Amino acid sequence: MQLLQKFLAPEEPKNEEFKGLIFDSIYDRYRGVVAYVRVYEGSLKKGK
């Protein structure tokens, strides 16, 4: 029980502007790598 008391819970990230997950990716012969993304918070912009 003493071992469990030494470890703290992980902290939440300080920057909460974007939260997302790349859940799958494939390689397309004509388009290159295609990533499927789930955005939870924030937004993505082309080129950034």
N, C-alpha and C positions, 0 to 999 in steps of 0.2 A: 504494500500500500504506500510506502514511503517513496518508491520510485515514481509513482503516478503524480505525486505532489510536486515533483521537481520540474515537470514539463508544463508549459503554458499553452493555451490555445493559440493557434495562428491568428495574426492580426489581419484585419480587413485592409485591402489596398487603399492608400490615401487618395489616389487619383481615380475618381468614380465617373469620369467623363464617358468612358466606353467600356462595355462588357460584352464579350462575344465568344463564340466557340466555332472553330473549324471542325465540323463533324465528319467530313468526307472529302476526298479529292481524287481526281482521275486525270489521266493524261490523254488528251485528244490530239490526234495526228495533225489536225488543221488549226486548232485554237491553242494548243499547248496545255499547260496545267490549268485545270478548272477546279476551284475550291468551292465547296458548299459551306456557307457560313450562317450561323444563327446569331443575330444581334439581339442582345437583351436590353442594353441601355446605350444611348448615344447614336452616332451615325458614322458612316464611312463616306469618304469623298474620293473620287478618281484622282490618282497621282499623289495621294498623301498617305 
